[in-house]
Amino acid sequence: MNFKKATDDLFANVTHQELARELEASVAAIRQARLAEGALAHRTPPQGWKRAVLKLARARERHFRRLVEKLEAC
């Protein structure tokens, strides 16, 4: 594994689009739910958001575990 590949993997993140897809919601709904509760455009988070965030976080956990294993093997 070289520096470019290792840092590409390190900088991987979850996008608004991925969470919206997982929740079957729009990107706008995700962005509005992330606003401060007092903001005029704030909306309630989509149902099932905790399950979806947990699923995506576990996928990232596996992603980073594999990265650690690859780097330790070098």
HELIX and SHEET records of a PDB file:
HELIX    1   1 PHE A    3  LEU A   10  1                                   8    
HELIX    2   2 HIS A   16  LEU A   23  1                                   8    
HELIX    3   3 VAL A   27  ARG A   34  1                                   8    
HELIX    4   4 TRP A   49  ALA A   73  1                                  25    
END                                                                             
